[in-house]
Amino acid sequence: MPCACSARLAGAASGCGRPGTSRLRGRSSSVRSGPFMTPSEPTTTLGPPAGVSSGVVQPGPTARAARIAQAQWPLAGALLLMLAVAGGALAPLLSGTDWWWLMAISAVVVLLGSAGLRRAGLPGYLGPLAGFALLVATLTLLFGAGTGWVLVIPTGATLDRFRDLVLSGALSIEQQSTPAEATAGILFLLGVGAGVIAILIDTLAVVLRVPALAGLPILVPLLVPGLVLDAEANLPALVFTAVAYLLLLRVEIRMREAGSTAFPPGRQWVPVAPGGTIVVGSIAIVAAIVASVVMPALPGGGLAGARLGGSLLFANGVSPMINLGQDLRRPDAEPVLHYRTTATRPPYLRMLTLDEFSGRNWTARLAEGDRENTVDDIALPPGLSPEIATSETITTIGIDDLATRWLPAPAPARSVTGLLGFWYWNGVSGSIASPGDTTRGQEYTVTALMLAPTADQLRQAEADYPAGVRNSLELPPQTPALIGDTAREVTAGTESAYDAALALQEYLRGTEFSYDTEAPVEADYDGGGVDVVSTFLEVKSGYCVHFSSAMAVMARSVGIPARIAIGYLPGALSASSSIAGIGRYSVDTHDLHAWTEVYFEGVGWVPFEPTPGRGSVPDYARETSAAAPISEAGQVAPSGAPRPEDAGRQNAAGGVQGAGTLEEDAGGLLRLGLLLVGAIALLLVPAAVRVIRRRLRRRVIVFGPGGAGEAWREVSDTAVDHGVEVRDTETPRELTARLRRLVGTRPGAVGDTDPESVVEALDRLLVAAERSRYARSVGTGDSARTALLAADLDVVLRGIRSGSRWRVRVQAVLLPASLWRQGEQRTEHPAANA
């Protein structure tokens, strides 16, 4: 008598033959590789995927078709689209579009190149290595400056070039304001970042076949703008990226439904669970949007207070000029450092200089560091004439609360002792910096020169500037005409560069201008770029950033080399803490300052003070200017910043942080904590979805019809989660037979559950599943029967877990494979062995 089930299967695996075999030739069996397969288990049984006519024998794919399927071009294209859209979220941080095209090139080479190599027959597990090789070759071609062998294979010189690009890119990021000019170093970092993200998402979506997790690396470019800018999230970028992400999931689902997704040997097509995948993706998208909206509202940031010089891409400290204003606008000043000096006049403490333009904004010249320029012996300023009067000063500095790569020190320094770490001086900018250490907790002594040129010496300086200084005459293209017109009007009739510099200083310190830290923010012209300077000259209200930048730009427009110095004012003298006649000065966040330096041949870079009411005008610059008053002791007049009493200030300088600093530190920790919590929450999304699905099934088992079918689906999914092979044409009895071996070979009873009770419960579930499918409906069943069904399910699930290794159990919880590799529902087939 012919087998009754063959008509129902319509060409699928026959129940009359040996279990697990098929008389149908065509597509191979859909299995998931696992640790519990035995030699007696066949692996070639299968019918066609869903949607393929069961009455037609499907021919096996040709070798060429298999290679095309293995390349997975649609999936690679969806990944490329998602990464390209997510990269656009960085637009508020960078000017122009060159950076986006560079990221796109890196992504195209890695994703499409890897797909092409798979098309040529490359094993899937070598995909990440191939992507890395393609990325390195691309970076060598674009950034190697011809140092690579045949232009694409890196050499030792190429690696040196890459190292310099990384350092220059990090330094440029720290010094530029937003939107930043995409320098070569920044472009290199973006290319590396886009390539690494492309490798990660290709590995997750194609190699590991978990496309839902491919959205995690994409969160990096989406969250960065919210962490850097005090602004709302870029909702259009988030929405478009979310659409691209859902498109990726849809493409992967369609490829599986069509059976076109090719996998390595032993990993065949498995029907998908689109609901779980879409749920995971939707939750990840909502979490990304919420995180990007919440992060900008967190406190923290600024140039001082342990914020400058972060090593992360676009970390806090990305805009020295704007963050300088943020520190000045703090309601309460916080201690930064204290010092004692032998100088007759307390010095300005310079950290860095901004001496060139990147786009339309100021930045520091990215000169290569010289490890031979150790701070124990710093060269004299280039071109310093012996006719210029100098005196040596010794200043001992202790850092209270400042973490930066640049060292606050009197300029020009001749030597520094007592520093921890590696510090070097830069001959171009005159700054002292460290490639990997910060100023936090440092105590050091600086020997410096105090220059005392006369007005006549400066007036007689020649205008034949050396090549290294002529760069400080350059201005961005299309600089607003108002700047040059104002400078020529102010300096009309002057006979030397010195007289012109005095005229510019006097003009900016005149009664037409006012010092105000709030006006630039309210009128939206904060910063120091040339466009901001043009607006400032019209509004005539701003703070030190605007005054110093305006003088430097106007000086350049009339042919005088000029740059901006950023550092600290001398601070306040604590009269009660004098030792051997040397007072103790305390510097706080309100002393953060920017001033202008002008170059004179035979002297070097000479400071000028164009900001009214702040700091002091040097003696050589007081001839025609209304200088700030100087006390008899040589102390700089108060800068206008509120200061505590000496005793309280001395305690603060000794290391007691104020409430503001504690609040900012707490804000930084809160931000980091939320990032970690968010990352952990995203990683737990699959586990949460799996738990919700299990609970919903339990409700159906207890209260709804079809409880036995849902119970068996839960058994099948749990088996898949724990690495058991579940084939798409496998009957419940076939799966039951292998599960019996699983719980029998690795007993490890959980609680009072032993292997025998697990097998008995499994058999009862099998009978209930077959009865619910093939017997007549008997209604919803009584409560006793449903309670027994739920109890048996619990016993079987515990048995599967206890029969698996601990690593498999952890993976089953965190990355349940049934969400995206769920097998065909077993109760859809008749029990061949019944």
Secondary structure, 3 states (H helix, E strand, C coil): CCCCHHHHHCCCCCCCCCCCCCCCCCCCCCCCCCCCCCCCCCCCCCCCCCCCCCCCCCCCCCHHHHHHHHHCHHHHHHHHHHHHHHHHHHHHHECCCHHHHHHHHHHHHHHHHHHHHHHCCCCHHHHHHHHHHHHHHHHHHHHCCCCCECCCECCHHHHHHHHHHHHHHHHHHHHCCCCECCCHHHHHHHHHHHHHHHHHHHHHHHHCCCHHHHHHHHHHHHHHHHHHCCCCCCHHHHHHHHHHHHHHHHHHHHHHHCCCCCCCCCCCCCCCCHHHHHHHHHHHHHHHHHHHHHHHHCCCCCCCCCCCCCCCCCCCCCCHHHHHHHHHCCCCCCEEEEEEECCCCCCCEEEEEECEEECCEEECCCCCCCCCCECCCCCCCCCCCCCCEEEEEEEEEEECCCCCCECCECCCEEEEECCCCCCEECCCCCCEECCCCCCCCCEEEEEEEEEECCHHHHHCCCCCCCHHHHHHHCCCCCCCHHHHHHHHHHCCCCCCHHHHHHHHHHHHCCCCCEECCCHHHHCCCCCCCHHHHHHHHHHCEECHHHHHHHHHHHHHHCCCCEEEEEEECCCEEEEEEEECCEEEEEEEHHHEEEEEEEEECCCEEEEECCCCCCCCCCHHHCCCCCCCCECCCCCECCCCCCCCCHHHHHHHHCCCCCHHHHHHHHHHHHHHHHHHHHHHHHHCHHHHHHHHHHHHHHHHHHHCCCHHHHHHHHHHHHHHHCCCCCCCCCCHHHHHHHHHHHHHHCCCCCCCCCHHHHHHHHHHHHHHHHHHHHCCCCCCCCHHHHHHHHHHHHHHHHHHHHCCCHHHHHHHHHCCCHHHHCCCCHHHCCCCCC
